[in-house]
Amino acid sequence: MPAGTRSPSRRPRRSREPAWADWDDRELLGLRFCDLAENLRIEGSRLEERIEQLGRDLERCGIELRPHFWLSDDWFTPDGIAGMAIPFYMAHPRLARLEESQMLEVEGGTPEWCMKILRHEAGHVIDNAYKLRRFRRRQQLFGPSSQTYPESYAPRPYSRSHVLHLESWYAQSHPDEDFAETFAVWLTPRSAWRRGYAGWPALRKLEYVDELMFDRVAGCKPLVTSRREIDPLRRLRRTLGEHYRDKRKRYAVGAPDLRDTDLRRLFSDAPEMRDRPTAASFLRRVRREVRERVAHVTGAYQYAIDQVLEDIMRRCRVLRLRLVDGDEETKIDFAVMLAVHTMSALRSKPPRYSL
């Protein structure tokens, strides 16, 4: 615990639980990552089962390489290393709850979502370990890895030149992400990618990955075997509070370009509506459901969506708007409007994933 920090009050805890497992959010936010490292392990956590599943996926495809894993502050796979970092909150339910309280969601927090990210990251690991980006055909199909990573990108939702795996049409963000996403679809058991992508230009990429894996990877020893760990928890001196302040700033958005006419298409300030519920109270009631729905459609962080939603609610209060139609109809129409304004507000922000 950092010097000068008071000893937090503690409730009785289960045996072998770390001391901080019973701390409240304020106390946890004062903890440094390196202090977490003393009691936080992948072994024995729910991550172990997910990693074992990834190993079975690779074994099924004849791939000998097994990535190494370490805990850090985010999901990422460094260049030149045959392993991946997993965010600290994935290793303990108390830290997952802190992540949710700070960011309104837990990225990778469900088994399905976790496996999607692990398979994506495995694509980067295989790319590194077998130096696949040097092959000319890979460059022709996916583009050069030397292309600068964008500060932001405007995805084309109806493009059939890229697979759909992670949200935000992430394959469109960079050639290396396109490769990792294509690999993840190929690796996923029972994905039926030949049928699912029949007629899509993206099928050529999947067929190439299929050929590449069996010709150049399956049964072959990796060329890169470095087991270095970049930014492991034990070397990070920042507090969790500093981490979340930076993370929220990164995914913060400015006020949406709201027009009062947009809001008045759904709500009204007409005198005859004065007995109807206020628009702000309605939006508070459906806030979580609508936020999750828009996050699913757009791939945006719920934290960013919530900021846009807060600005809309504030404007509804200023205009004294009230509900006109039924809850369900209004909820659907509002979700569409919120998605449009969220995507507009995110134009200048980085993509959701930085893997």
Secondary structure, 3 states (H helix, E strand, C coil): CCCCCCCCCCCCCCCCCCHHHHCCHHHHHCCEHHHHCCCCCCCCCCHHHHHHHHHHHHHHCCCCCCCEEEEECCCECCCCCCEEEEEHHHHCHHHHHHHHHHHCCCCCCCHHHHHHHHHHHHHHHHHHHCCHHHCHHHHHHHCCCCCCCCCCCCCCCCCCCCCCCCCCCHHHCCHHHHHHHHHHHHHCCCCCHHHHCCCCCHHHHHHHHHHHHHHHHCCCCCCCCCCCCCCCHHHCCCEHHHHHHHHHHHCCCCCCCCCHHHHHCCEECCHHHCCCCEHHHHHHHHHHHHHHHHHHHHCCCHHHHHHHHHHHHHHHHHHCCEECCCHHHHHHHHHHHHHHHHHHHCCCCCCCCCC
